[in-house]
Amino acid sequence: MYRLANDFDNARSQTRLGNLDSLIERLKSSLVADLWNRVRRLPPEAADTALYFGSFVFAMATFEISKIALYRWWGEMAMVPYLVAAVASGWTLARPPRRRKARRVLIAVLVFSTAVLIPLMAQIVDQAGSLSTIAHAQPEVLVIAAAGSRLMTGKALYPVITGVKAGIGTHSSVPATNVFFPYLPGMALFGIGSALIRTPAALGDPRLGFLVITLIATGLAIFWRPRNQRSPMLAFQAMAVLPTAALPLVTGGDDIPVVAMMALGIVLLARQRWGWSGIVLGLAAILKFTAWPLVIIAGIVLVVRNGWRVGLKFALPALTIMTWTLGDEIVHNVSALVNNVIKFPAGIASLESPAASPLPGHILAGLWKGYPKIAFAIGIAVGIATLIWIIYRTPKVHTGASWISAFILFIAILIAPATRVGYLLYPVDLAAWAWVLTTNSKSNNQFLREGLANPGDLLRSAYKTTLAEFRSLLARSNGYRLKKSYGDETPEPLSQR
């Protein structure tokens, strides 16, 4: 009997230890879930405060550690606006919830004016008198302007890249603008202004065209978006206010109109305007290859989800624009097109791309000469896996295409041999629009009421959860008895009587 009682005490203590571990796990999950729900219910001004403060930190780091003088200048100009915006958003958060929406819009407009518009205009004016140097513009601005000039004079759009493998000098103040053009033909349209407008020369800067198209496409996307109770402020911030857009718009900006037109195409998909979406995404696809994943994924999702007829309504306008734009180059200058648009950015042409970054693809390309071909094979494998996933787990057309395209572009940017950190704006902006277009189950007013109304609710909830779990543990630990059989020493719960 003594041995049996001892064994029962051991079993009971082990049961208590197991229940205690289970209690700790449940307590952790409950606290994490409660904390996450509290974070989700924070007012949008809290997110604004965090985003603007993070932007201030980014601008300050750019000013301190960047090796590019133009980037450092932008960081110095943008630090104060972002810090003031963070303080103003925090002050709005502490005020009564009246006119919060108007205050958010006012802060965003002021940040756009002081961190984007004024620095951009200053650089455009200075660039007009810089004699084609890169003191006030990234090399891509001059490359696009040169392509527009060739387009207007009837010369070949794509230069012939031949000869021994050589690099382009990145430290020269006057870059070689006529030896490569790593964009699709539509991008040359932004350079026409520099060939047509001689006085004042600032009006022909391609960055003005980038800014105008970005604002028009973003404004239309915000205006036409489905009303699902989620504010489009995050999308506007990502497209025009935060450093993901501000720094590129001021210094270069050729990627911003592409992603803005991609966002407009996604919104048109959400409104089931298949043909118009095909037109907009087709226009984005003749600017850069970075728009192609969204065009392909959206077409496949439409066919799988809505059938061939709907897929053709989307695909025909897009393919018509892409074929008409690329057809002449493919027929008459296909070798130069491939070398400039595919081999040069991939790092396998006879002319090395000056694009560099601390991303894994660029590092591996420097350590292993055969890596570019491996990266190309990885990209094909990821594309095939994505296609299989779409067929078997068909997502929603607009949000699904946005999330999948953001993932594909993120992987491509990481593994690309010649890439820049700035390209990450594509997955960031697409993810922001996917979040905005996702249906929200709660209203913003409810979020405002439940946000920071009482921070002690979290502690009280944790205390109640802990107390309830300990009471349950004591009830379970005292609810066991021995079975009547002497040979069976396993305790039996009272609930099984």
C-alpha positions in Angstrom: 0.0 0.0 0.0 2.9 2.3 0.8 4.4 1.7 -2.6 1.0 2.3 -4.3 0.5 5.5 -2.4 4.1 6.7 -3.4 3.5 5.8 -7.0 0.2 7.7 -6.9 1.9 10.8 -5.5 4.5 10.6 -8.2 1.9 10.3 -10.9 0.0 13.2 -9.4 3.1 15.4 -9.3 3.9 14.5 -12.9 0.3 15.4 -13.9 0.6 18.7 -12.1 3.9 19.4 -13.9 2.4 18.5 -17.3 -0.6 20.7 -16.5 1.7 23.5 -15.5 3.6 23.3 -18.8 0.3 23.3 -20.6 -0.8 26.3 -18.5 2.4 28.2 -19.4 1.9 27.5 -23.1 -1.8 28.5 -23.1 -0.9 31.6 -21.1 1.8 32.6 -23.6 -0.5 32.1 -26.6 -3.3 34.0 -24.8 -1.0 37.0 -23.9 0.5 37.1 -27.4 -3.0 36.9 -29.1 -4.3 39.6 -26.7 -1.3 41.9 -27.3 -1.6 41.4 -31.1 -5.3 42.3 -31.0 -4.5 45.4 -29.0 -1.8 46.4 -31.5 -4.2 45.8 -34.4 -6.8 48.1 -32.7 -4.4 51.0 -32.3 -5.6 54.1 -34.0 -3.9 54.8 -37.4 -2.1 57.8 -35.9 0.0 55.3 -33.9 1.1 53.7 -37.1 1.8 57.1 -38.6 4.0 58.0 -35.6 6.0 54.8 -35.9 6.4 55.2 -39.7 7.4 58.8 -39.6 9.9 58.2 -36.8 11.3 55.2 -38.7 11.6 57.5 -41.7 13.5 60.0 -39.6 15.9 57.3 -38.5 16.4 56.2 -42.1 17.0 59.8 -43.3 19.5 60.4 -40.5 21.3 57.1 -41.3 21.4 58.0 -45.0 22.9 61.4 -44.2 25.5 59.8 -41.9 26.7 56.7 -43.8 25.7 57.0 -47.4 28.6 57.2 -49.9 26.5 59.1 -52.5 26.5 62.8 -52.0 23.0 63.2 -53.5 21.6 60.7 -51.0 23.3 62.5 -48.1 21.9 65.8 -49.2 18.4 64.3 -49.3 18.9 62.7 -45.9 19.8 66.1 -44.5 16.8 67.8 -46.0 14.3 65.1 -45.0 15.3 64.5 -41.4 13.4 67.5 -39.9 10.1 67.0 -41.9 9.9 63.3 -40.8 10.7 64.1 -37.2 8.2 66.9 -37.1 5.6 64.6 -38.7 6.3 61.9 -36.0 5.8 64.5 -33.2 2.7 65.9 -34.8 1.2 62.4 -35.3 1.9 61.5 -31.6 0.3 64.8 -30.5 -2.8 64.0 -32.7 -2.9 60.6 -31.0 -3.2 62.1 -27.6 -5.9 64.6 -28.6 -9.6 63.8 -28.7 -10.6 61.8 -31.8 -12.0 64.8 -33.7 -10.8 65.7 -37.2 -8.2 63.0 -37.0 -8.6 62.1 -40.6 -8.1 65.7 -41.7 -5.0 66.0 -39.5 -3.5 62.8 -41.0 -4.0 64.1 -44.5 -2.5 67.5 -43.6 0.6 65.9 -42.1 1.1 63.7 -45.1 0.7 66.6 -47.6 3.2 68.7 -45.6 5.8 65.8 -45.5 5.3 65.3 -49.2 5.9 69.0 -49.9 9.0 69.3 -47.7 10.7 65.9 -48.1 9.8 65.2 -51.7 8.5 68.2 -53.7 10.9 71.0 -52.6 14.1 68.8 -52.7 13.1 67.4 -56.1 12.5 70.9 -57.6 15.8 72.1 -56.2 17.7 69.2 -57.7 16.0 69.5 -61.1 16.9 73.2 -61.3 20.5 72.5 -60.3 20.7 69.6 -62.7 19.7 71.8 -65.6 22.9 73.8 -65.2 25.2 70.9 -64.3 26.3 70.1 -67.9 25.1 66.5 -67.8 26.9 65.4 -64.7 25.5 63.2 -61.9 25.9 65.8 -59.2 22.1 66.3 -58.9 20.7 63.2 -60.5 21.3 59.4 -60.6 22.8 58.0 -63.8 19.4 56.5 -64.8 18.0 60.0 -65.3 20.7 60.8 -67.9 20.4 57.4 -69.5 16.6 57.8 -70.0 17.1 61.4 -71.4 19.7 60.1 -73.9 17.3 57.3 -74.9 14.6 59.9 -75.5 16.9 61.9 -77.7 17.8 58.8 -79.8 14.1 58.1 -80.1 13.3 61.6 -81.4 16.2 61.6 -83.9 15.4 58.2 -85.3 18.5 56.4 -84.0 18.5 52.9 -82.6 17.0 52.9 -79.1 19.3 50.1 -77.8 23.1 50.6 -78.2 25.2 47.6 -79.3 27.0 46.0 -76.4 30.1 44.2 -77.7 33.7 43.7 -76.8 35.5 42.3 -73.8 33.7 42.2 -70.4 34.2 45.7 -68.8 32.7 47.8 -66.1 31.1 51.2 -66.2 32.8 53.8 -64.1 30.5 54.6 -61.2 32.7 57.4 -59.8 32.9 59.5 -62.9 30.9 62.8 -62.8 29.9 62.4 -66.4 28.4 58.9 -66.9 28.4 57.0 -70.2 24.8 57.4 -71.1 24.8 56.1 -74.7 26.4 52.7 -74.1 23.4 50.9 -72.4 19.7 51.2 -71.9 18.4 48.6 -69.5 14.7 49.4 -69.8 11.9 48.5 -72.1 11.0 50.9 -74.9 8.2 52.7 -73.1 10.7 54.2 -70.6 12.3 56.3 -73.4 9.1 58.3 -73.6 10.0 60.0 -70.3 13.2 61.2 -71.9 11.5 63.0 -74.9 11.0 66.1 -72.8 14.7 66.7 -72.5 15.1 66.5 -76.3 12.1 68.8 -77.0 12.4 71.4 -74.2 15.7 73.3 -74.4 14.6 76.5 -72.4 14.1 76.2 -69.6 15.9 72.9 -69.5 14.6 72.0 -66.1 11.1 71.3 -67.6 12.6 68.5 -69.7 13.9 66.5 -66.7 12.5 63.0 -66.7 11.9 63.1 -63.0 9.0 65.6 -63.6 7.3 62.9 -65.8 7.9 60.3 -63.1 6.3 62.5 -60.5 3.3 63.4 -62.6 2.5 59.8 -63.7 3.0 58.6 -60.1 0.6 61.2 -58.7 -2.0 60.6 -61.4 -1.9 56.8 -61.1 -1.9 56.9 -57.3 -4.8 59.4 -57.2 -6.9 57.3 -59.5 -6.2 54.2 -57.6 -7.2 55.8 -54.3 -10.4 57.3 -55.9 -11.5 54.1 -57.6 -10.6 51.7 -54.8 -13.5 49.6 -53.4 -14.8 51.0 -50.2 -13.9 48.4 -47.5 -13.5 50.6 -44.5 -9.7 50.6 -44.7 -8.0 53.9 -45.2 -5.8 54.3 -48.3 -3.4 56.5 -46.3 -0.8 53.7 -46.0 -0.7 53.2 -49.7 -0.3 56.9 -50.3 2.5 57.1 -47.8 4.3 54.2 -49.4 3.9 55.6 -52.9 4.8 59.3 -52.2 5.7 60.1 -48.7 7.9 57.5 -47.0 11.6 57.0 -48.0 10.5 54.1 -50.2 9.2 56.8 -52.6 10.8 60.1 -51.4 14.4 59.1 -52.0 13.9 57.6 -55.4 11.7 60.4 -56.6 14.2 63.1 -55.7 17.3 61.3 -57.0 16.1 59.0 -59.8 12.5 57.8 -59.7 12.2 55.5 -62.7 10.6 52.7 -60.6 7.9 54.8 -58.9 5.6 55.3 -62.0 5.9 51.6 -62.8 4.7 50.5 -59.3 2.1 53.3 -59.3 0.6 51.9 -62.6 0.8 48.4 -61.1 -1.3 49.6 -58.1 -3.9 51.2 -60.4 -4.1 47.9 -62.4 -4.7 46.0 -59.1 -7.5 48.4 -58.2 -9.1 48.0 -61.6 -8.9 44.2 -61.1 -10.7 44.7 -57.7 -13.5 46.6 -59.5 -13.7 43.9 -62.2 -12.7 46.2 -65.0 -10.7 43.5 -66.8 -10.0 45.3 -70.0 -9.0 48.6 -68.4 -6.7 46.7 -66.0 -5.1 45.0 -69.0 -4.4 48.3 -70.6 -2.9 49.9 -67.5 -0.8 46.9 -66.6 0.3 46.6 -70.3 1.5 50.2 -70.2 3.4 49.4 -67.0 4.9 46.3 -68.6 6.4 48.3 -71.5 8.4 50.3 -69.0 10.2 47.7 -67.0 10.3 43.9 -66.6 9.4 44.3 -62.9 5.8 44.7 -63.9 5.7 41.4 -65.8 5.2 39.1 -62.8 2.0 40.9 -61.9 0.7 40.8 -65.5 1.4 37.1 -65.7 0.1 36.2 -62.3 -3.1 38.3 -62.7 -3.8 36.6 -66.1 -3.3 33.1 -64.7 -5.5 33.8 -61.6 -8.2 35.2 -63.8 -8.2 32.2 -66.1 -8.2 29.7 -63.2 -10.8 31.6 -61.2 -13.1 33.2 -63.8 -12.5 31.2 -67.0 -10.9 31.9 -70.4 -13.3 34.6 -71.5 -12.5 36.9 -68.6 -8.8 36.0 -68.9 -8.8 37.1 -72.6 -10.6 40.4 -71.7 -7.6 41.1 -69.5 -4.8 39.5 -71.6 -5.7 40.9 -75.1 -5.2 44.6 -74.3 -2.0 43.9 -72.3 -0.5 41.6 -74.9 -1.4 44.0 -77.7 0.4 46.9 -76.1 3.4 44.8 -75.2 3.6 43.2 -78.6 3.2 46.5 -80.5 5.9 48.2 -78.4 8.4 45.4 -78.5 7.7 44.1 -82.0 9.8 46.5 -83.9 12.8 46.0 -81.6 12.4 42.3 -81.7 12.3 42.2 -85.5 15.1 44.7 -86.2 17.4 44.8 -83.1 16.7 41.7 -81.1 20.4 41.1 -80.2 20.8 44.6 -78.7 17.5 44.3 -77.0 18.5 41.0 -75.2 21.9 42.4 -74.3 20.6 45.6 -72.8 17.4 44.5 -71.2 18.2 40.9 -70.1 21.9 40.2 -70.0 23.1 43.6 -68.8 20.8 43.7 -65.6 21.5 40.0 -65.0 25.3 40.6 -65.0 26.1 38.2 -67.9 26.6 40.8 -70.7 30.1 41.9 -71.9 29.4 45.2 -70.0 29.1 44.9 -66.3 26.2 46.7 -64.6 27.1 49.3 -62.0 24.2 48.3 -59.8 25.5 47.1 -56.4 24.0 46.4 -53.0 24.6 44.3 -49.9 21.9 41.9 -50.9 22.8 38.1 -51.2 22.6 37.9 -55.0 25.2 40.6 -55.5 27.5 39.2 -52.9 27.3 35.7 -54.3 27.9 37.0 -57.8 31.1 38.5 -56.6 32.3 35.3 -55.0 31.2 32.9 -57.7 31.4 33.6 -61.4 28.8 31.0 -62.4 26.2 32.3 -59.9 24.1 34.4 -62.5 23.1 31.3 -64.3 22.2 29.6 -61.0 20.1 32.6 -60.0 18.2 32.4 -63.4 17.5 28.7 -62.7 16.2 29.5 -59.2 13.9 32.2 -60.6 12.5 29.7 -63.1 11.9 27.2 -60.3 10.2 29.7 -58.1 7.9 30.7 -61.0 6.9 27.1 -61.7 6.2 26.5 -58.0 4.1 29.6 -57.9 2.1 28.5 -61.0 1.4 25.1 -59.4 0.3 26.8 -56.2 -2.0 29.2 -58.0 -3.7 26.3 -59.8 -4.3 24.3 -56.7 -5.0 27.1 -54.2 -6.6 29.8 -56.4 -6.5 33.2 -54.5 -8.6 36.2 -54.9 -7.8 38.1 -58.1 -6.6 41.5 -56.8 -5.3 40.8 -53.3 -3.9 37.4 -54.3 -2.1 38.7 -57.3 -0.7 41.5 -55.2 0.6 39.3 -52.4 2.1 36.7 -54.8 3.7 39.4 -57.0 5.2 41.0 -53.9 6.7 37.6 -52.9 8.0 36.8 -56.3 9.7 40.3 -56.7 11.1 40.0 -53.2 12.8 36.7 -54.0 14.0 38.0 -57.4 15.5 41.1 -55.8 17.3 39.0 -53.2 18.8 36.6 -55.7 19.5 38.9 -58.6 23.2 39.3 -59.3 23.0 43.1 -60.1 20.4 44.8 -58.0 19.8 47.7 -55.6 18.2 47.9 -52.2 15.8 50.5 -53.6 14.1 47.8 -55.7 12.5 46.6 -52.5 9.9 49.3 -53.0 8.1 47.0 -55.4 7.2 44.3 -52.8 6.6 47.0 -50.1 4.2 49.0 -52.2 2.4 45.9 -53.6 2.0 44.6 -50.0 0.7 47.9 -48.9 -2.0 48.0 -51.6 -2.9 44.4 -50.9 -3.5 45.3 -47.3 -5.6 48.3 -48.2 -7.8 46.3 -50.6 -8.4 43.5 -48.1 -11.9 43.6 -46.6 -11.9 44.8 -43.0 -14.3 43.2 -40.6 -14.3 46.1 -38.1 -14.9 49.8 -38.6 -12.3 52.4 -38.1 -14.5 54.0 -35.4 -14.4 50.8 -33.4 -10.6 50.8 -33.7 -10.5 54.3 -32.4 -12.7 53.4 -29.5 -10.7 50.3 -28.5 -7.2 51.6 -29.3 -5.5 53.3 -26.5 -8.6 54.1 -24.4 -7.3 52.1 -21.4 -3.8 50.6 -21.5 -4.4 48.8 -18.2 -6.9 46.5 -20.0 -4.0 44.4 -21.2 -2.7 43.8 -17.6 -6.1 43.1 -16.3 -6.8 40.6 -19.1 -3.4 38.8 -18.4 -4.3 38.7 -14.6 -7.8 37.2 -15.3 -6.3 34.7 -17.7 -3.7 33.6 -15.2 -6.1 33.3 -12.4 -8.6 31.2 -14.4 -5.9 28.9 -15.7 -4.5 28.3 -12.1 -8.0 27.5 -10.8 -8.5 25.1 -13.7 -5.1 23.5 -12.9 -6.1 23.0 -9.2 -9.4 21.5 -10.1 -7.8 19.0 -12.5 -5.0 18.0 -10.2 -7.5 17.2 -7.3 -9.9 15.4 -9.6 -8.1 12.1 -9.9 -8.6 8.8 -8.1 -7.2 5.3 -8.1 -8.9 2.6 -10.2 -10.3 -0.2 -8.1 -8.0 -2.7 -9.8 -4.8 -3.2 -7.7 -2.7 -3.9 -10.8 -3.7 -0.7 -12.6 -2.0 2.2 -11.0 -3.0 4.8 -13.6 -5.0 7.6 -12.1 -8.4 8.0 -13.7 -10.1 11.4 -14.1 -13.4 11.8 -12.1 -15.1 12.8 -15.3 -14.8 9.3 -16.6 -16.8 7.7 -13.8 
